[in-house]
Amino acid sequence: MTAAPTYGDVERFRDLIVLRLGLAFEDARLGFLGEVLTRRLRARQRSRDSYLEHLEGGADRVELTALAQELTVPETYFFRHMDQFRAFAEVAIPERMKARAAGRALRILSAGCASGEEPFTLAMIVRELRLEPGWDLSIRAIDMNPVALEKAAGGRFSTWSLRETPPDVQRRWFRGAGHDVLLDESIRAQVRFDQRNLAEEDGELWRPGQYDVVFCRNVIMYFAPDVARAVVGRISRAIAPGGYLFLGHAETLRGMSHEFHLCHSHNAFYYQRKDPDEDAASRERWVRAIPEPAPRLDDVEPSVPPADAWIEAIGLAADRIRLLATEPGSERGERGQRGERDQRGERGRRGDRTAGSAGARPPPAAMRAAACDLRPPLELMREERFGEALGLVRAFPPESAHDPDVRLLEAVLLAHSGQLAAAEGACVELLRIDELNAGAHYVLALCCAGAGDARRAIDHDQVAAYLDPEFAMPRLHLGLLARRAGDHAEARRELARALALLQREDASRLLFFGGGFNRDALLAVCRAELVASGGSP
């Protein structure tokens, strides 16, 4: 009888899964991994050391396939996240047809396709677009789970997988098959399925510039950070300039790639591959589809307290108290800062083993090493000597103009000083360096709100929140804007999110973006606005 694996065996197994499949699992799932390891030892009738040594040596394709079946969850459904499919149909395909007009060929990849619902959805959408005759369309779908691919090839699905499929589409492309449904053969014939491991280099799969659109949704979030960056690098190489990449709603390229523009339309975020020959001075490449203009801030009655008090607070905060409600040298302040440092250190030690850690935010600007020493201006900022801090930043060497941390600090200091137009200009310059900088988009939101442009403020807040889901301030600002506009339901949603995020927000980021308010004051503002919007604190 095979001995039960030890804790050390399971840890070793987890590291080998990252090495061979790229998948990362957090500590909370060690019990699950122990069960998988036990089943594989019994199936292969090997000792723990023999089996783990086999994985270390590279293993065989049969074993890696079996592990993929054990470790991946292929549940999905047709037309999942319809907003992205609308952007695919109304933005990506028309633009790529223009770009490929000479060759009249389109190449689409569904990476991590599971049981096929996603690529078949793409096939149905393209069919309904009724492309002109003569176009060569190829949809390729890959996954490392052979059982899921076998199901996809059969084209037989449960009715539950149609839960988001429009009724007319169901009538056109599906027919009953007992308790299940069968997809029309003409749609099935449009998709080519292959078993591939995204964590492995593959010259044929990732041939440069071959794809016009890649869907890789809810896949990279499960990879270890280094593996995720390598996968994104391969995808980037394989997408033609101007081509499109669609990720899952909880995934971003922030901190992983600078090869894409972020696009926002149809209430969806997605990416467009940069063209190496595009004008270097080009900046925001937003694709927007706004059904109706949002009210300007001066068109609605102010709330009590008025939301513009928050915008003014970027330079005129009333509660001028220090980080964590204390002076930096006080006992409570040092204890709080030390505790946050300890928590960050523990998260860092676990980060390379956490599922979804590829999408985790980088450390806030104040915590990262920069080309210039940011500590003196940050200390002046803590003391609310914004003009002096700005003078120090502007005295940095010329090469600091390309340092994102320096540019962000300059934008924040300008906003604190009430120079919103200059702050907006600094953010624009920063976005030329780092288009996916969440902080820059948040400061832009404040600048737009201060200028009375609610729609642009909301756009930038939404972008900041998408790029960094743990960033509390854009959620708070969205809640305040919604309350000001009289949308109390939306205000409650955003303020509730902000309340949860503020309680674990990095202290250094509160100093950067808190408008002079400390954590306790921001929580109080958030709770008061939540109650005023009809919610519970």
N, C-alpha and C positions, 0 to 999 in steps of 0.2 A: 504493500500500500504506500502510495506517495505521501511523504510528510507534508503537512500544511506549510505554506510559505510563511516566512518570518516577516516582520516589519521591514527589515533590511532588504529582503528579497523583493518585496513590493516596491520599495523605493528604487531599487535597481531596475525593476521591470518598467516603472514609470519613465525613468531616464532613457531606457532603450526604446520605448514607444515614441518618445520625442525624436530620437535619433533615426529610427526606421520609418516612422509614419508622419512625424512632425506634429503629432497631436499632444496637447498639453492638458494636464489634469491637476486640479487644485487638491489641497490636503483633504478636503471634505469627501473626496471621491476615492480615497485610498482603499476603503472597504470594497467598493465596486471593483477596483483593479485587482484586489486580492482574490475576489471571486473569479474574475476572468482568468487570472494566472492559474488558479487551481483547476479550472476546467481545461485549460490548454495542457497542463501537465498530465492530466488523466487521458486526454485525447491522444497525446503523443507518447504516453507511457515513458516519460523521461524524468530524471531527477531534476530538482530545482537548479542545481549548478549546471548540469548538462544542457538544460533548455535555455537558460539565460546566456550561457556561453555560445549556444547556437545563434541566438539573436545578436549577440555582440559580433559574431563573425559575418553577419550579413543576412542570415536566415535564408529560407527559400521562398519562392513566390507563393506556394501553397499556404505556408504558415502565415505570411504577411496578409494574404487574402482572408484567412480565417480570423486574424486579429482585427482586420478592417470590419468584418461582419459583426464582431463582438462589440467594437468600440464606437461605431458610428450609428446615428439614429436617422433613418431615411424618411421619416414622416414629413410629408408636405402636401400641397394641394394645388389644383389648377387656379390660375389668375390670382396667386397670392401677392398681396400688395399691388393692387390694380393701378395705383398712381404711377408706379414705375413702368408698368406696361404701357400706359398712356403716353408717357414721355418717350418710350421706345418707339411707339408707332407714329407719334406726331412730331418728334424732334430728331431722334437718332436715325431712323430709316430714311426720311426725306433728305437729311443732310448728307448721309453717306451715299445715297443714290446720285446726288449731284457730284460728289467727289469721285465716284466710280463710273461716271457716265460713259467714259471712253471704253472701258473694259466690260461694263455691264455685268459685274459679278459682285455679290455680297457674301461675306463669310462671317458667321455668327458662332460663338462658342458658349455653351452652358457648362461651367466648371463646378463640379460637385453637384451633379444633376439628380442624385438619389434615384427615385423610381420613375423619373421622366416627366413629371407634371410640368416643370418649368420649360424645358425645351419644346414639349408639345404645345404649351401655351404660346410660345414664340412662333411656332409653325402655324397655328391657327390665326394668330394676329396678322402674320405676313400674308397668308392666304386671303384674308378678308380685305387687305389693302389693295388686292388686285393689281399687282405690278404689271407694267407693260410687258408684252411678249418679248422674249429674247434675253431676259435677265436670268443669270445663273445664280441661284440661291443655295447656299450650303449651311445647314445647321448641324453642328457637331456637339455631342454631349459626352462628358467624361465623369467617371466616379471610380473609386477604388473598391467599392462594395459590389461583388459579382451578383449577389442575390438581388440587390436593388436593380441592377442593370438587366437581369433576366426578367424581372417583373415589368420593367419599362418596355422591353422588346415585345412582350406579349400584348401590351396595349389594353389590358383588362384592369379596371379600377373599381373601387367601392364608390357608391353614390356619395359618401361623405367627402370624397376628394373633389366633388363638384360643388361644394358648399358656397363658393364665391364665383362660380361660373354663371354668366348671364343665361337666362332660360332659352333665348333664341340660339345662343351658341350651343347649348346642350342639344337642342333639337337638330341642329345642322350636323354636328360632328360626332354624336354618340348614339348608340342604340343599346337597348336592354339586353342583358345576358344573365338571366337568372336574377340573383340578388345584386349583381354588379352591372357595370356598363362597359361597352367595348368601343374603343376609339376608332374612328374611320381610318381605313387602311391608307388612304391617300395622305392623311396627316402623318401617320406613322412612318410612311416611306420618306418623308422629308427630313427625318432626323437620323443621324448616324451615331451609334453608341460605341464607346471604347472604354475599356478598363485601364485607367491611368492613375498614378499616384502623384498628386500635385507637389508633394514634398521632394520629388526626385527631378533632377535635371533631365530634360527630354528635348533633344534638338529638333525633332520633327514636330512635336506638339507646339513648341514655342518658337517656330520659325519667325524671324523678324518681319513685322508689318503685315502679317497675313490676315488678322481679324479686323472686322469693322465694328463689331459690338461683342463685348464679353459680359456675361452674367456670372458673377461669382459671389452669390449671396449666402450669408450665414455659414461661411466656410473658414475664412482667415481668422475669425474670432476664436476658433478652436485650436489654432496653431500656436506653438511657442513663438515668442517674439522674433528670434532670428530666422526661423522658418517662414514666418509670415512675411517678413521683409524680402526674403529670397523669392517667395511666390509672387509677391507684388512686382518685384523686379522683372521676373519672367513675363508676367502678364503685360507689363508696360512695354517690354521689348516686342511682344507679339502683336500689340494693337497698332494699327496704322495711325500715323499722325492725323488728328481730327476724329479718330474713332472714339467709341464710348465704352465706359466701364460702369456697371451697376453692382453695388455692394448691398449687403443687408442693412436694414434700418439702424442697427446698433453698431455698424462698422464704419470706420472712416480711414482715410489715408494720412491723417494728421500724424506727423512724426515718422512716416514710413516712405513717402515718395513726394518729390517735387515735379513729377513728370506730367501732372494732370491739372487742368482747370476744374474747379468745383462748379457745377451747374445746379440750378434750382428752378424747377417748373412743375406744374401739375401736382403741387404739394409733395414733391419728391426731390431728394438730393441724389445726384449721380455725377460722374466725372467724364471729362473730355481730354483725350491725349493731346498734349501740347505739340504744336508744329515747330520743329527746330528752326524753321526759316521765318517764323512770325516776328513781327516788329517787337524788339526788346522793350519798347516803351509801352506796349499794350498792358492793360491791367484787367480790371474786373471783366470776366467773360460770362456774365450771368444770363441764363436763359429763363425768362420769367413769363408766366402766364397768369396774370392777376385778373380775376373775373370782374371785379369792381373796385374802385379806389376806396381805401380806408379813410375815415374821417380825419381831417387835420386836427391837431391838438386844440386849436383855437375855435373849432366848430362845436365843441361839446362842453357841457358843464363840468367844472372841476370837481373832483372828489374832495372829501374832507378827511385827512389832510390832503391838499392838492398834490397830484402826482408830479407837477413840475417842481415842487419842493425837493423831490428826489434828484431831479436833473440839476437844480441849483446846488444841491448838496455836494456835487463833485468838487465845488470850490468853497462852499459856504456851510459845511457841516456844523451843526450846533453843539454836538457832544464831543468836543476835541479831546478824546481820551486815548490812551496809548494802546498798543497791540495787546490783545487779551485783557483789556480793561485795566492795565497796570502800567507803571513805568517799566522799561526794559530790565532794570536791575533789581526790581522788587522780587520778593520770595515767590509770590503767586505767578508773576510773569515768567520767571525763570523756570518754575516748575511746569507751567503750561507749555512753554516752548520746548522744554526738555522732553515732555511727554509726547508732543507732536513729532519731535525728531525721532524718538524711539519707535513710534508707530510707523513713520515713514520708512525707517530702517528695516523693520520687520516686514513691511509690504515689499520692500525692495528685495529682501532675501527670498521671499516667496514668489516674486513676480515671474521668474522664468518657469514656474511650475503651475501657473494659474491659467485655467481655461479662460480664453478671452483676454488675456493680458496683452495681446498684440494691439488691442484697441485702447489700452490704458493711456491716460494723458501723460506727457512728459512732465518733469518737475516744473513748477511755476518759474517764471523768469527770474524772480529774486533769488531762487535757490540754485540756479545753474551758473556754471563758470562762464564768464563773458570775456571778450578780448580786453575790456576795460574793467577797472575795479568799480563796481556799482555800489559798494557799501557806503561811501561818503554821501552821495546824493540820496540814497535810501534813508540814511539816518536823518538828513535834513528834511526829507519828505515826512518821516515819522514825527518830526517836530513842527510840521506844517510850514516850513520855510521853503515854499515851492519855488519862488523866484531864484533863490540861491541855489537850490538843487538843479534847476533848469540851467543856470549858468555853468555849473560844474559839468553837466552832460554836454552842453554845447562847446565846452573847452576840450572835450576828448579829441584824440588824434583823428585825422581825416578818415583813416581806415575804419573807424567805428561806425561810419555811415552805413556799412553793410552788415552790422551786427544786429540781429532782430531784437535782442534783449535791450540794447541801448535805444533803438528806435521806439520800442514799446514804452520804455520808461519816459522818453521825451514826450510821446503822445499823451500819456497819463498826466504828466506834470503840466502840460499845456491845458488839458481839460480841467485839472484842479485849479488852475489859475484863471479859468473862465475864458480862455482863448480857444473857443470851440472851432472856429474856422481853421486856425493853425493846427489844432489837434487833428482835425479831419485830414489835412494835408499830410501830416506826419504818418497817420494810419495808412494813407494811400501809398506813401513811399515804403512803408513796412510791408504792405501786401505785395509790392513788386518783388520784395526779397523772399517773403514767405506767404504765399497766397492762402494757406490754410491756418493762419494764426488766429486762434479763437479770441485772444485778448484784443487784437486790433479790430475785429468785427464788433466786439462789445463796446469799445470806446467810440467807434463810428455810430453805433446805435444811440449812444448818449448825445453825440453831436447832432445827429439827424433829429432826435426828439427836441433838442434845444432849439433847432431851427424851425420847428413846427411840422416836420415831415414825418408823420407817424408811420406811413407805409414803409419808407426806407428804414426807419428805426426798427420796425418789426422784422423786416427782412434780415438785417444784420444781427439782431438778437437771436433769431431762429438759426442762422448760420453758426453763430458762436455756440449755441446750445447743442447743435448737431455735431460740430467738430469736437466738442468736449462735453460729453453728457454729465460730467461731475461738476461743471462750472455753475455755481449757484447764481451769480449776479445777472446773467441774461434772463434766467427764469424769473427772478424777482422783478426785473425791469419789464418783461412781457406781462407779468401779472398787474403791475401798476398801470401800464398803458391800456390793458384790457378794462380795468376798473374805470379808468378815466373815460373810456369810450362807451361805458355802460354795459359791457359784455361781462356780466358777473359770473356766469358759468365758466367762461374761459379764464377769468381772473382767479377763480377758486382753484382751477386745475394747475395753473402756473405757480400760484403762490404756495400751494401745497407741495409741489415739487421743490420750490426754492427753500421752503422751511426744512425739508428733509436734508437737502444738500448743504445748507448753511451750517448745520450742526457738525458736519465733518469736513468743511472746507479748510484748505491749507491757510494757516495764519498769515504767511507771507503774501498770499493772493488777496486776503482781506485788506492788508496794508496797501497793496497796489490798487485795488479796484473798489474799496469800500466807501469812497467819498468822505473819509474822515470818521465814519462810524466803525465801532468795533463789532465783534461777533454778537455780543449780547444786544447791542442797540439794533443791529440789522435783524436779529430774530424778533425783537419787539416790534419793529416796523412791519415785518412780514406777518406776524400774528395779528396785529391791529388791522391791517388791510384785508387779511383773510376773513376776519370777523365782520368787517364792514361790507364784504362782498357776499355775506350770507353763509360763510363756512365756519368750521370749528378749528381753533388753534391746536 
